């Protein structure tokens, strides 16, 4: 068997020796760093007790009554606004047309960025500019023509107006009438 002695010294500390050997060290003589297994188990048990107490408190804090239904949305067909450059725009989602479906058809499977989708939604909602009806939009080329006619400032403002005036439906606004179980 081989054995090596390593002498360690550091400033201000007494010298120490470290014996390196290839002999196995009995389990009882091994020095374990950190807490004992009993201490670890006690810590886990305490964490579980605390988590159960937190879960019970969270359940107790939940309201038992159902939330109030959301306020009804204002049923607007369109609005007329004046752009900063003085042009008048009639703006509103086109009746009888799904914007999501129309945009999906125009992009025909190409990757679509959120910015381009927002621009297409805004352009599809423009009904007239200065009293002149907007030309039909059937492709992204037509979207670009309307976007260029409006300009960046008008697009930005109309995008905010669209989001505020005709926001998407939230799950919290959907009223569940009945839940049907499987197999019944």
SEDO-760734 format. One record per atom (N, C-alpha, C): x negated, y negated, z negated. Coordinates in steps of 0.02 Angstrom, whole numbers, padded with zeros to 5 digits, always signed. Layout:
N
XYZ
...
end
This chain:
184
-00042+00059+00000
+00000+00000+00000
-00044-00062+00000
-00019-00111+00034
-00058-00173+00038
-00025-00226-00005
-00066-00270-00028
-00042-00323-00071
-00083-00385-00056
-00051-00442-00057
-00087-00505-00046
-00064-00553-00099
-00110-00593-00122
-00094-00643-00173
-00103-00711-00141
-00051-00750-00148
-00052-00817-00119
-00050-00865-00178
-00099-00909-00181
-00100-00957-00236
-00071-01022-00210
-00022-01046-00247
+00012-01108-00229
-00008-01162-00277
-00020-01221-00251
-00036-01277-00294
-00003-01339-00265
+00024-01379-00309
+00051-01444-00287
+00030-01495-00339
+00031-01557-00317
+00007-01611-00361
+00051-01616-00423
+00019-01616-00480
+00055-01625-00543
+00090-01562-00569
+00084-01506-00535
+00117-01445-00557
+00063-01392-00570
+00076-01348-00618
+00026-01296-00630
+00023-01248-00570
-00035-01220-00556
-00041-01174-00500
+00003-01112-00511
+00028-01085-00456
+00070-01025-00460
+00044-00974-00412
+00059-00911-00427
+00038-00857-00383
+00100-00823-00355
+00096-00806-00291
+00149-00769-00259
+00119-00705-00233
+00145-00650-00256
+00118-00585-00236
+00161-00558-00179
+00130-00545-00122
+00164-00516-00065
+00145-00443-00061
+00194-00399-00057
+00181-00328-00055
+00230-00294-00009
+00213-00235+00015
+00260-00197+00056
+00297-00146+00016
+00289-00146-00051
+00327-00102-00095
+00397-00128-00102
+00447-00085-00102
+00515-00109-00114
+00522-00132-00186
+00561-00187-00194
+00573-00214-00261
+00640-00185-00285
+00642-00156-00345
+00705-00130-00370
+00758-00185-00372
+00820-00165-00361
+00876-00212-00360
+00880-00253-00424
+00868-00224-00478
+00875-00259-00542
+00823-00313-00550
+00768-00310-00512
+00715-00360-00519
+00720-00414-00466
+00764-00406-00419
+00770-00456-00366
+00800-00519-00395
+00773-00574-00374
+00799-00639-00398
+00851-00663-00348
+00910-00677-00372
+00965-00699-00329
+00972-00774-00336
+00975-00808-00278
+00986-00880-00279
+01061-00893-00277
+01083-00943-00313
+01153-00962-00312
+01193-00928-00366
+01259-00939-00363
+01303-00912-00415
+01309-00836-00411
+01327-00807-00467
+01336-00735-00471
+01401-00715-00435
+01409-00651-00418
+01472-00629-00387
+01533-00644-00430
+01526-00639-00495
+01582-00655-00540
+01601-00729-00536
+01550-00771-00532
+01563-00843-00526
+01597-00859-00459
+01574-00826-00406
+01605-00837-00341
+01678-00815-00341
+01693-00758-00370
+01762-00733-00373
+01806-00780-00415
+01779-00806-00470
+01817-00853-00511
+01832-00917-00472
+01783-00940-00432
+01793-01000-00392
+01847-00988-00338
+01845-00929-00306
+01896-00912-00255
+01966-00910-00287
+01971-00879-00346
+02036-00874-00380
+02063-00944-00396
+02019-00988-00419
+02040-01057-00434
+02063-01093-00371
+02028-01083-00315
+02048-01114-00252
+02117-01089-00229
+02129-01024-00237
+02195-00996-00219
+02250-01023-00263
+02237-01029-00328
+02288-01057-00373
+02304-01129-00354
+02252-01168-00338
+02261-01238-00319
+02301-01243-00253
+02286-01199-00204
+02322-01200-00141
+02395-01183-00151
+02410-01133-00192
+02480-01115-00206
+02517-01173-00239
+02483-01208-00285
+02514-01266-00318
+02527-01321-00267
+02480-01333-00221
+02490-01385-00169
+02547-01367-00123
+02552-01303-00103
+02606-01281-00059
+02674-01289-00093
+02677-01272-00157
+02740-01279-00194
+02760-01352-00199
+02711-01396-00210
+02726-01468-00215
+02750-01495-00147
+02719-01472-00093
+02739-01495-00026
+02811-01473-00010
+02829-01413-00028
+02897-01388-00016
+02947-01428-00057
+02928-01446-00119
+02973-01484-00163
+02983-01555-00137
+02933-01582-00101
+02937-01651-00076
+02979-01657-00012
+02992-01602+00023
+03029-01605+00086
+03102-01622+00073
+03130-01667+00113
+03200-01685+00102
+03245-01627+00124
+03300-01618+00088
+03347-01564+00104
+03397-01584+00158
+03410-01650+00164
+03460-01671+00213
+03428-01678+00282
+03468-01675+00333
+03443-01684+00401
+03432-01758+00413
+03382-01775+00455
+03369-01846+00468
+03426-01878+00507
+03430-01944+00501
+03481-01981+00538
+03468-01974+00613
+03521-01971+00652
+03511-01967+00724
+03478-02032+00749
+03439-02027+00803
+03406-02087+00828
+03457-02138+00855
+03435-02200+00855
+03479-02253+00881
+03490-02241+00955
+03550-02254+00979
+03562-02244+01051
+03521-02294+01092
+03498-02270+01149
+03459-02313+01193
+03505-02360+01231
+03478-02418+01247
+03516-02465+01288
+03519-02437+01359
+03579-02430+01385
+03588-02399+01451
+03581-02452+01506
+03520-02465+01526
+03506-02515+01577
+03496-02481+01645
+03524-02512+01696
+03513-02487+01764
+03449-02518+01792
+03442-02583+01786
+03382-02618+01810
+03377-02685+01774
+03319-02715+01781
+03309-02782+01753
+03275-02824+01807
+03286-02889+01803
+03253-02935+01849
+03203-02976+01809
+03141-02977+01832
+03090-03015+01797
+03053-03059+01846
+03023-03111+01819
+02981-03155+01860
+02909-03141+01842
+02870-03126+01893
+02798-03112+01883
+02762-03178+01870
+02703-03176+01841
+02665-03238+01827
+02653-03281+01890
+02651-03249+01949
+02640-03288+02010
+02705-03316+02039
+02761-03306+02004
+02825-03335+02024
+02870-03288+02063
+02846-03231+02085
+02889-03185+02123
+02940-03152+02077
+02999-03139+02103
+03052-03105+02066
+03052-03032+02085
+03057-02988+02035
+03056-02916+02048
+03117-02886+02013
+03155-02846+02051
+03207-02805+02020
+03174-02738+02006
+03180-02715+01944
+03141-02658+01922
+03185-02611+01881
+03180-02546+01895
+03216-02496+01857
+03210-02428+01891
+03214-02375+01852
+03210-02308+01882
+03265-02299+01935
+03248-02270+01992
+03298-02262+02044
+03352-02212+02022
+03415-02229+02032
+03468-02183+02011
+03469-02120+02054
+03480-02063+02022
+03486-02000+02058
+03420-01973+02084
+03364-01996+02058
+03299-01973+02081
+03255-01956+02021
+03228-01896+02020
+03181-01876+01968
+03111-01901+01988
+03084-01948+01949
+03018-01975+01964
+02965-01920+01961
+02970-01876+01912
+02921-01823+01905
+02920-01777+01966
+02979-01758+01990
+02983-01715+02049
+02957-01751+02111
+02976-01814+02119
+02955-01853+02178
+02879-01859+02180
+02848-01874+02122
+02775-01881+02120
+02742-01814+02134
+02771-01760+02107
+02743-01693+02120
+02746-01677+02194
+02800-01695+02227
+02806-01682+02299
+02756-01723+02339
+02746-01786+02318
+02701-01830+02356
+02628-01808+02348
+02610-01780+02291
+02541-01760+02281
+02527-01691+02308
+02578-01651+02319
+02574-01585+02353
+02517-01541+02327
+02513-01534+02261
+02466-01487+02232
+02396-01515+02221
+02382-01576+02243
+02316-01605+02231
+02311-01624+02157
+02250-01626+02132
+02241-01650+02063
+02264-01722+02058
+02300-01737+02006
+02329-01804+01998
+02305-01834+01933
+02278-01893+01935
+02257-01927+01874
+02317-01961+01841
+02310-01973+01777
+02365-02007+01741
+02374-02078+01767
+02319-02110+01787
+02324-02179+01812
+02364-02181+01878
+02349-02134+01923
+02386-02133+01986
+02459-02115+01976
+02473-02071+01928
+02543-02054+01913
+02579-02115+01887
+02547-02154+01842
+02578-02214+01815
+02591-02265+01871
+02543-02273+01915
+02552-02321+01971
+02610-02298+02015
+02615-02233+02029
+02670-02207+02071
+02737-02219+02036
+02740-02206+01971
+02803-02217+01934
+02825-02290+01938
+02777-02335+01927
+02793-02407+01930
+02818-02425+02000
+02783-02404+02051
+02802-02422+02120
+02869-02393+02139
+02884-02331+02116
+02949-02302+02130
+03006-02339+02094
+02990-02373+02039
+03041-02409+02002
+03052-02480+02027
+03007-02504+02070
+03018-02571+02100
+03073-02564+02152
+03127-02603+02142
+03184-02600+02189
+03180-02654+02241
+03158-02714+02220
+03151-02768+02268
+03100-02818+02243
+03068-02852+02291
+03021-02906+02275
+03046-02968+02312
+03060-03021+02274
+03088-03083+02303
+03149-03071+02345
+03193-03026+02322
+03256-03014+02356
+03251-02966+02415
+03190-02946+02435
+03182-02899+02490
+03176-02829+02462
+03221-02785+02486
+03221-02716+02462
+03154-02683+02479
+03128-02646+02432
+03065-02610+02442
+03075-02556+02495
+03023-02546+02535
+03026-02492+02585
+03026-02425+02550
+03054-02374+02583
+03055-02307+02554
+02984-02282+02541
+02976-02248+02486
+02911-02218+02469
+02917-02143+02479
+02877-02117+02526
+02878-02045+02539
+02810-02013+02532
+02758-02054+02521
+02690-02026+02514
+02649-02073+02470
+02590-02050+02453
+02546-02091+02412
+02521-02152+02452
+02522-02148+02517
+02504-02205+02558
+02554-02261+02547
+02619-02243+02545
+02672-02293+02532
+02665-02322+02461
+02645-02280+02414
+02633-02304+02345
+02578-02357+02346
+02524-02344+02383
+02469-02392+02386
+02490-02458+02419
+02534-02454+02468
+02558-02515+02500
+02597-02558+02450
+02642-02527+02411
+02681-02564+02362
+02635-02591+02307
+02587-02549+02285
+02541-02570+02232
+02500-02630+02255
+02476-02628+02317
+02437-02685+02343
+02480-02748+02349
+02544-02740+02367
+02589-02798+02371
+02601-02828+02303
+02604-02786+02251
+02616-02811+02183
+02553-02843+02153
+02497-02809+02159
+02435-02833+02129
+02425-02802+02060
+02363-02807+02035
+02345-02775+01972
+02383-02801+01912
+02389-02867+01905
+02423-02895+01847
+02496-02874+01844
+02529-02874+01901
+02599-02854+01903
+02605-02780+01887
+02560-02737+01914
+02562-02666+01899
+02555-02653+01824
+02506-02687+01793
+02495-02677+01721
+02556-02698+01681
+02583-02756+01697
+02642-02780+01661
+02702-02736+01670
+02714-02714+01731
+02771-02671+01745
+02763-02602+01713
+02702-02577+01708
+02690-02513+01674
+02709-02517+01600
+02690-02572+01568
+02709-02582+01498
+02784-02589+01491
+02815-02627+01536
+02887-02637+01536
+02924-02570+01546
+02899-02528+01591
+02930-02463+01603
+02927-02420+01540
+02869-02419+01507
+02861-02378+01447
+02905-02403+01389
+02914-02468+01384
+02954-02496+01329
+03029-02492+01343
+03049-02504+01404
+03120-02507+01421
+03150-02439+01435
+03113-02395+01468
+03137-02328+01484
+03086-02276+01461
+03075-02271+01395
+03025-02222+01371
+03050-02151+01383
+03003-02104+01384
+03020-02034+01391
+03058-02010+01329
+03095-01957+01336
+03134-01930+01280
+03086-01894+01233
+03096-01906+01168
+03056-01873+01116
+03095-01813+01091
+03058-01763+01067
+03091-01703+01041
+03137-01721+00982
+03117-01771+00943
+03158-01791+00885
+03225-01820+00907
+03231-01842+00970
+03293-01871+00995
+03341-01818+01022
+03317-01757+01030
+03359-01703+01056
+03398-01673+00998
+03462-01669+01005
+03505-01641+00953
+03519-01568+00968
+03499-01524+00922
+03510-01452+00932
+03582-01438+00911
+03621-01414+00958
+03691-01400+00946
+03699-01330+00916
+03665-01282+00944
+03673-01213+00921
+03609-01175+00937
+03589-01131+00891
+03532-01088+00904
+03558-01017+00917
+03540-00989+00974
+03563-00922+00993
+03506-00873+00981
+03519-00823+00941
+03469-00773+00925
+03463-00723+00982
+03405-00693+00990
+03395-00642+01041
+03435-00580+01024
+03461-00548+01074
+03497-00486+01064
+03567-00494+01037
+03591-00555+01035
+03660-00564+01009
+03705-00593+01062
end
